[in-house]
Amino acid sequence: MLWRMADAFIVDAVRSPIGRRNGSLSELRADELAAQVLNGLVGRLDVEPGEIEDVQMGCVTQVGEQALNVGRQAVLVAGWPETVCATTVDRQCGSSLQSAFNGASAIQAGHLDVVVAAGVEHMTRVPMGSNLGDLGWGAVNEKIGERWPIVPQGISAEVIAEEWRLTRQSLDEYSLESHRRAVAATEEGRFEREIVAIEVGAAGAAVLFGVDETPRADTSLEKMASLQPAFKPDGVITAGNSSSIVDGSAAMLLASESAVERLGLEPRGRFLSFGLSGVDPYRMLHGNPEACERALRKAGIGWDDVSVIEVNEAFASVVLQFLADTGLHERWEAGDVNPNGGGISLGHPLGATGARITATLLNELDRRQARYGLATMCIGQGQAIAGVVERL
């Protein structure tokens, strides 16, 4: 008996506009932000929330408003039936791409038919690292420290820059181009299909927030060059060539073939494969090439088949290392890699970014009428994740 893996269709993918720290989303709770995105997703598809069997919600800093299984909290805040289950996923920066991995795998295996893969991170209201408590990095088990130096990601970004011989100028030039691409994409309306406007403000005086706050049209190489190193006095990593600290949420609806037919849905794409990579926790951010190779191999395609590549811009050094190891620098110059900017310009709402870049990837594939795309993300403590999307 031959067994065929079922398709995990991507019906649609949306996101909130990204708010800068202490910006337009700062007064909105994390669970409320995620709830509005969930309702925006099902609302435009005309899908009853009760049809959804599970919500997989990526979130890194699971404390305070993002504690107590924020995925379930968001479902309840959204007003969905209590029959809709939810869990919260933490694979650090890759959390909501892992949510998609989980949801797609459950559908492909035949366990579930309709899943929302989502993510949220409110870095204003729930600061990065606050889940470590009063001990900070001292909370990390000393046995890990006996094997590798325990360092923040910024130090790892410095180590990568040094080992791959990346200059401060090259990092700043990359970052400036990220802002240029994000500004151009905004002005051309490329993000409009994926953004769900968010209602902010008190009842009776609420306004809709619908445009990303973080891309900077007024930045320049001179301004970037004036920024001081953020992690080492003699370093090359600055706030300008690192991902922005922001607030955001994103979600995608995944469905089986039978659910698509039963609910009268028109899928936009499907997940073909995923790949994971584990690397040393000191350099920690250099696993993207290996994760991508594994995902491509499982999909049965190669780099030449992929039209659009989204590499999360945790730091400019991460993307330049990826381009060096894969030999894809010319593809970046041609606009096939991060064509609409990324985490440096748009921001990196940790647990939401995987779903965000998937939404952006899907829209760019539509814009180009292209078939294959790939999303990949480095992950703290030494991992990476990648997913191959086929546009239908």
Salt bridges, closest charged atoms under 4 A:
ASP7 OD1 - ARG270 NH1 2.57
ASP12 OD2 - ARG44 NE 2.81
ASP12 OD1 - ARG268 NH1 2.73
ASP31 OD2 - ARG29 NH2 2.97
GLU51 OE1 - ARG262 NH1 2.89
GLU65 OE2 - ARG125 NH2 2.70
GLU163 OE1 - ARG283 NH1 2.84
ASP172 OD2 - ARG168 NE 2.84
GLU177 OE2 - ARG180 NH2 2.77
GLU177 OE2 - ARG181 NE 2.85
GLU188 OE1 - ARG190 NE 2.90
GLU194 OE2 - ARG15 NE 2.71
ASP212 OD1 - ARG15 NH1 2.82
ASP247 OD1 - HIS122 ND1 3.23
GLU257 OE1 - ARG4 NH2 3.89
ASP280 OD1 - ARG283 NE 3.13
ASP280 OD1 - HIS286 NE2 3.43
GLU290 OE2 - ARG294 NH2 3.13
GLU333 OE2 - HIS329 ND1 3.48
ASP336 OD2 - ARG331 NE 2.76
ASP336 OD1 - ARG368 NH1 2.72
GLU364 OE2 - ARG367 NH2 2.75
GLU364 OE2 - ARG368 NE 2.71
ASP366 OD2 - ARG193 NH1 3.00
ASP366 OD2 - ARG268 NH2 2.70
ASP366 OD1 - ARG391 NE 2.82
GLU390 OE1 - ARG270 NE 2.57
GLU390 OE2 - ARG371 NE 2.74
